Amino acid sequence: MLLASIIGYLILTVLIGYWAARRVKTSGDFMLAGRSLPLLLSSSALFATWFGSETVFGASSEFLKGGLYAVIEDPFGAALCLILFGLFFARKLYNMNLLTLGDYFEVRYGARTELLASAFMAPPYMGYIAAQLVAMALILNVVSGIDIWVGVVGSAAVVTFYTYVGGMWAISITDFIQSIIIILGLILLAVVLADKAGGASVVFQEVHPDTFRFFPRGEWKDVTAWLAAWSVLGLGSIPSQDVFQRAMSSGSANTAVRSCYYAAILYLTVAMLPLFISLCTKHLYPGEVTGDTQLTLPIMVLQHTGTGVQVLFFGSLLSAIMSTTSSAMLAPASIFSENLVRPLLKRKLDDKQMLWLTRGSVLLFSIMATIMACLRTNIYELVGESSVLSMVTLLAPLVFGIYWKRATAFGAMLSMVAGFCAWLVFEFVVDVGIHSLVPATALSVVALVTGSLLSRAIRRA
């Protein structure tokens, strides 16, 4: 009954996406929904940027292990990213009328910088897509008992088809519908579990005080680790195509800015529900909080709730993850086709050919992410790793490009290369006792400023 209901639910979601795909006539429709989304659709799309596996499974799993301190990266860092993007980037980028974030680097720095930036921008998405595929496979494993790798491959096939035909229009509409359903599902589950436990106050009374520790203890190493956790998504996802794509799909610059703020508030609020649910689970069924804690929540729902709650929870969660995965596939495909392949072809493509090229790129990234998902199964780590590369290579060129007129193409490219090389060294060779992104980002900024000033000095000489 449950499996049949979930299958029917997913089929309905795909049909909604397919219906919405009728609006896709051009590559601009496919990538940015024609820059016409109203506030509700734009806000829900931005809310759904990360609200998937890492929020419900990954964050709740980490929360059970280390409390609030262990989930600074997500949801708090994710909400910070949306606020910062709305404050400092959304309006300026929207008014530039760009198709992809890679286009910004071309307009600001030139074609060579565009190619290098795009080469760093697209690959990190494979880890993020893989995390979503793992999450769907875990759900299918709990519900039907199929092997994880089979679930990964099957999930990839379904989502790839959905993304291939739908584009950003389908993503936006399904995001809106599924956001409502997943919020209602989580609220209902939280209420049911809290009632079983005798009330929320009973659950909180048994929680160790360290569970709600939010700030570092004061040691330098703890402080840098805390700041790094904020930065992974909070800063690392600012120069990302998926955030850009969702914000730029808005109908106006004001809508783009407001959507970022509303989405941040909604995300941070709703993301507390899985954390509370995990506390209820630990209180009611302490013996089940063992082994792979990523599976705790779905197993608990399956074993201790009625069919109606199960259908709503699993169906809406799968649909939400599908929507998140779809946009995660579309983002690198847009960068790859628009900013890597098209320039190499000297832009001798009409819009119809560009649309087909982007769809073909979706297939490429889907295959690569599926392979990664079969090799790695820790959702939270996959998501975190997918954002670090963007931060150490692209954050400085984006920020300084917008707010420092003296930034040059040479400085931007030097910044990207220096940040990437430094990250490799501090991540795999030299252990400096702090997160590798901290020194790598610092060197990226130094390289940009130094390179820009040096190149200007050479021109004047």
N, C-alpha and C positions, 0 to 999 in steps of 0.2 A: 504493500500500500504506500509506504513512505517513498520507496524508490520510484514507483510509477508516478507519484505526485510530483516528485522532483524533476523527473524527465519531462513531464507535461509542462511544468513551470518553466523549465529552460527552453523548451520549444516555443512557448508563448513569448518569452523574452527575445529569442532570435527572430521571431516573426515581427515583433515590434520594431526591432532594429532594421529588418529588411524593408518594412514599410517606410521607415524614415529615410532609407537610402534612396528613395525616389527623388529626393531633393538634390542628390549629388549629380550635377551636370558638368562641373569643371573641377580642375585640380584644387582651386581655391575653396570650393564647396567641400571637397573631400578632406582637405587639411584643416580648414578654419570655419566650416559651416557657413561660409559666405559672410563672415564677420557680422552676424545678425542676431545672435542669441540675446533674449531678454534677460533681466536680472535673475529670475528664478532659475532658468536653465544654466546660466553662466555660473551662478553660485553653487548649484548642485554639482556641476562638472568639476569645479575647483575643489569642492569638498571631497569628491570621489577620487581625487588625484592619488591619494595614498590610502584611503579608507578601504582596505581590502585585507589580505592575509596578514600583513605585518601588524596591523592594528588589532585585529580580533584574535589571531593566533599567536603571532610573534610577540607583541607587546604584553599580552596577558601571561604568556609563558615566562617572559623575562621578569614581569612584575611578581610572579609567585616565587621566583628565585631571589630577587634582590630589592623588591619594593619600588617605590617611586623613583629612587635614585638610579635604578637600572633602566628606566624608560624615558629618560630625558630626551634622547634622540627622537623618539616617536612615542607619544603624540606631540610633546612640547616643542621640539625642534621643527616639526612639520608645520605646526601652527605659526611659529615664528617666521618661517619662510614666506608664508602667504601674507603676513602683515608687512614684512619688509618689501616684498614684491609690490604690494599695493601702494606703500608709502613712496618708494623711490624709483620704481621701474615701469609699472604698468602704463601710466599715462604717457611717458616719454616714448616707450616702445610702440604703443598703439598708434600714436600720432605719426610714426615713421612709415606706417602702412606696409609692414613686412609680412612675408608668407611664412618664414621660418626664423628661428633665432640665428641660424647660420647666415641669413641675409644681412643681419645687423653687422656682423664682422666684415662682410663684403663692403657695405655702405660706409662703415666707419674706418676700416683699415685697408681694404683692397682684396683682390681675388685670392692671392696667396695665403693671406691670413684666414680667409673664409675656408679654404681647403683644410688648413691645419686645425682650425677650431672644430670643424665638422668631424674630422678624424678622431678628435678627442671626445666629441659630444655624443656620437651615436653608440659606440661599443658598450658604455656602462649600462645601457638599458637591458642588455641581455640578462644581467643578474637580477634586475627588477622583474622582468617578464618571467624568469625562471622561478622566482619566489612565488608569484601568483599561480603558476602551473603546479608547483609543489603543494600549495594550499588546496587547490581543487582536487588534486590526487589524494591528499589526506582525507578530505571530506568523503570522496567516493570510496576510499578504503574503509572508513568507519561505517558507512551506510551499507555497502555491498560486499566488502571483503576483498575487492580486487587488488592486485599488486600495485605498489606505488608507481612503478615505471609505466604500467599499463594506463593508470589514471592520468599520468603526465602526458603521454602520447595522445590519448583520447581527448583530454581537455584542450591540448594544443590544436588538434584538428578542428574542434568546434569553434574555438575562439578565433582561429585564423580565418575560417570561412566568414564568420560574423564581421570581423574587421575588414576583410577584403572587399565585401560588398557595401559596408555601411559608411565608413569614414567618420568624420567628426560629427555629422548630423545625427547619425544613429547613436553614437556614443553619448551625445548630449541628452537626447530624449530618454534613452534607457537609464542614464545616470540619474535623471530627475525622478523617474518612477522607482528605481531600485533604492535610491537614497531614502525615500519615504518608507519603503517596505522594511529595509534593514533597521532603520531607527525604531519603527514600531515593534519589530521582532525582538530587538535587544531590550527595549523597555519592558515588554511583556515578560520576557525571560527573567529580567532583573526583579520584577515585581513578584513573580511566582517563587523564585528562589529565596528572596528576602522574607516572604510570608512563611515559607517552610522553615526558615531558620528562626522565626519568632520576631522578625523585624530587623531593620538595618542596624539599629543600635546594638543588638545582640552580636551581630557579625563584627562590628567595629570594636566591641569590648574585648574580644579575644585576639585581636591583631597586635602583634608586637610593635612597640613604638617606632622602631627603626624602619618599619614598612613604609612609613610616611615621611621619612627623611628625604628632603628635597635638595639641600645644599651640601657642598663638600665639607669635610671636617676641618679644613684649614691648611693641610699640608700642601706643598707646591704641586706634588704629583697628582693629588686628588683634584686640586683646582684646575689644572690643565686638562685632566681627563674629563671633568665636568664641562668645561668650556668646549672641548672637542666634541662631546656628545651633542651639545646644542648646535654645533657647527655642521655636523655631517649632513643633516637635512635642512637645518635652519639657514645655512649659507650655501652648502653644496648643491642644493636643488634650485637656487635662484637662476644660475645659468643653465637651465634645463629646458628642453624643447616641450615637455609635457605641460609644465606650468605655463610657459609662454603660449603654447597652443590653446590651452583652455581659456586663458585670460584674453588673448587676442581674438577669440571667437565671439566676444561680446559685441553688442550692437553699437556701443559708443565707448569713448575713453572713460567717462564717468561710471558707466556700468562695469567696466573692467576693474576699476579701482574699488568700487563698492563691493563687487563680488568677492574680491580677495579678502576684505575685512569680514564679510558675513560668513564666508567659507571657513575662515580661521576660527571664528567664535563657535560655529557649528561643529567643526572638527574636534576642537579641544573639549567641547561639552559631551558630544556623543562618544568620543573615544574613552571617556571615563567609565562608560557602561561595561565594556568587556573586563576592565580592571575590577570593578565591583563584583561582577559575576564570578570572576576567578576567586575572589575572597569568599563568596558564598559557597562556591564549590569546595574550597579547602575546609570551610567550617562544617558543611553537611557531609562531605564524603572524603575525609582526610586520607583514607587508604588508597584513593584513586589518583591522588596528586603525586605520582611517582613515574619514573621512566621518562618518556618523551612528553614533557608537559605541553607541547604544542597540540597534543591530542586530547588534553584534559577536557576542554570545553565541549567539543563535538561528542565525545563519549558520554559526558554527563547528560547532555541534552537527549541523546539517544536512549539512555538507560532510565532517566528519571523524570521525563516529561511525557505528556500525551501526544498523540499523533498530530493534532492540530498545531501545537507549538513546534513540533519537529518539522513539519512541512513548511511552516512559515520561516523558521530559523534557517534550516538547511537550504531551502529554495531561494530565499532572499540573499543569503550569504554567498551562495554560488553565483547568483546573478550579479551581485555587487563586485565580486572578484572578477567575473567575466568582463564587466564594464571597465574595471581598472586595467585589466590585462590588455583589452582592446586598444585603449589609448596609449598604453606603454609600447605596444607594437607599432602603432601609427606614428609615434614621435620619432624614433630613429629611422623609420622608413621614409618620412618626410625629409629629414636631414640628408639621408643617403642619396635620395633621388634628386632633390633640389640643389644641394650644396656640394655634392661630391661627383655624382655621375653626370649631371647636366653641364657643369662647367667643363668637364673633361671632353664632352661632346661638342664644345663650343656653342652650347645652348641651341643647337639646331633641332629643336623638338617643338611641335605644336602642343596646344593644351591637352588634346586627347591623348597624344603619345605620353605626355607627362603624367597624366592620370594613370595610365597603364603601367608606367615605370614605377610609380609609387606603390601601386598594388603588388607588383612583382617584388618590390623591396620588403613588403610586409611578409611575404612567404619566406624570404631569405632570413630575416631576423627571427621568425617563428622557429625555423629549423635549428638555428644556432642556440636559441634559448631553451629549446626542448632538450637538446643534448646536455646543456649545463644543468638543467633541472634533474636529469637522470643521475648526474654525478654528485650534486650537492642538495641537501634537504633541510638545512637550517634557514628558515625564512628570514628571521631578523638579521642574520649575518649577510645574507644575499642582498637585502635591501640596503643595509648600511654600506656595503662595499660598492654598490652601484652609484652612490652619490659622492664618494671621496674623490674619484678621478676628476669629476666636473669641478669640484672646489679648487683643487690644487693647480688646475690648468686654465680654467675659463673665468673664474670669479674676478680676478684682478683685471684682465683685459676688458671685461664687461663694465665693471664699476668705474674704472679709470677712463674708459672710453666715453662714458656718458658724462662724467663729472670733472674730467681733467682734459682740457683742450690740447695740452701739450703731449698727450699720449700718441705714440707713433706705431706704425705697422711693425717696425723692427723691435720696438719695446714689447709689443703684444706677443709676437712670435717667440721672442727670447723668454718672456714670462711663462708661456705655455711649456716650452721645452724644459726650462729650469725647474718649474714646479713638478713636472712629470718625473724627471730624473731624480730630483731630491726625494720625491715620494718613494721611488723604487729603492733608493739607498737606505732611507730611514725605516722603510717597511721590511726589507729583506736582508740588509747587510749590517747596518749600524743601529744598535739599540740605545737611544738617548734617554730612555725612561719616560717619554711622553708619547702621545699619539702621533704617528708619522705625518698626519695632515697639518699639524701645527707648524713645524719647521718648514715643511714643503710649501705651505701657503705663504709663509713669511718670505721665503726665498723668491717665490713667484712675484710678490709685490716689489721686492727690491730689484729684481731683474727688469720688471716693467719700467720702473722709474729710472733706473740706471740706463737701460737701453734706449728709452725715449730721449733722455737728456743727451746721451752720447750721439745718437743719430742726428739730433738737431744741431749739435755743435759741429759735427762733420759737415753738414749742409752749409752752415754759415762760414766755414773755413775756406 
